[in-house]
């Protein structure tokens, strides 16, 4: 696969920083004429009363609602093909798994994700096999 066919991966957490990262990722995808994958990784902490399934469902429903809003505000009208993925796990594991299965030109993420997931981010940066763009 040529570089022009590689996709752009953007991780988001719905913060302002990740919205700026999404705008940057969309610009890169347009410039490279590449598809864009928007990944929302989240941690599912075990609840004491055994309602992890309900919690997962609520988190994912909220993520879909939040994505619908940003899709309307940022993505509609662009010529970029994109997909939205919601995955449970550490950001480093989810990005590495995605990159193992897909060809990726760039990983774009907001600075807040770096700060809020420091250990996971350090592991990701250490083993990353692609350029990383961190948007303030």
N, C-alpha and C positions, 0 to 999 in steps of 0.2 A: 504494500500500500504506500503511495506517495505521501509526502507531508501535506499536500493539498487535500487529501482525502481523510486525514486524521481529524478526529473531533476535538472539541474544546470541552473540558470538564470544569464545572463551577460548583463548589460546595456552598450551601447557604444555610443560615439559621434564622432568616427573616429579620435580622437586625438591619439598621441603616447601612452599616459597613458591608454586609453581604448583598444588599441591594445595589450598592456602588460596584461591588465585585461582579454582580450579574450584568450590569451595564457594560463593564469592561469586557467581560467574557463574550457578550453579544457582539461588541465591536470587533473583537479578535475573530470570532466566527464569521462575521461578515467579510472582514478583510481576507481571511484564508479560504472563504467559501466552503466552510466546514460545518458539520452539524454540531449542535450544542447540547450537552447533557447537564441538567441541573440536578444536583444530588443533595438531598436533605438527610444527613445521617443524624440519628439521635440515640441516646442511651435509654434503655428500658430497665429501670431499676426495679428489682423484685419488691412487690408490696407485701406487707406483713399479713394482709388478709387474703392473699391469693388471687387478687383481681388483676393480674398482669395482662390478661387478654383484653379486659375492658379498658385498661389504661392505654394499651397499644392502639386499640381502635379509636379512642378519643384523640390521642396524639396525632394519628394519621388523618383523621377527619379534620382536625384543626389545621394541619399542614396543607391539606387539599384546599381548604377555604382560603388560607393565606396565599397559597400559590395562585389561585384564581384571581385574586386581587392584583398581585404583582404581574401576572400574565397580561391582564388588561392594561396595566399602567406601563409596562416595560416591553413586553414581547409582541403584542398584537401589532400588525402592520409591518413587521420586519420581514425580510426575505430569508431569515435564518430558520432552518428546521431544528426543532428542539424536542426534548423529552424530559419529563420530570420523574425522578425516582426518589422514593422514600425507603430508607433502609435502617434497620436497627444495628447499632454497633459503634465502635470507636471510629472516628473520622479516618485515622490512618489505615485501619483494616478495610474500610469500605472503599477508600480511594485505591489502595493497592489491589484489591480484588477487581475493581472495575477496570483498572489499567491492565491487569493481567488478561482480561477477556476482550478488551477493546483497544484500538489504536488511538492514542491521545497525544495531541501536540502540546497542550498547555493545561496546567491546573491553575485555576483562578479562585482565590478565596479572599474574604474580607479579613482585616486585621483582628476584629473581635473574635473570630473563630480561632485564630492563633493564640490569643490571650486566654480565652476561656477553656481551651483544651490543650494546655501547654505540654503535658507529657505525651499525649497522642500526637500533637503537632511535631514535637522534636523527633519522635520515631519516624513519622512520615517524611520529614525533611531529610533525615539521615539516609533513607533508602529510596527516595524518589528518583525515578529514571526519566524525568521530563522537566521542562522549565516550570517554575512556580512563580506566579504573579500574585503578590499580596497587595491588596488595595486598602489604603488607610481609611 
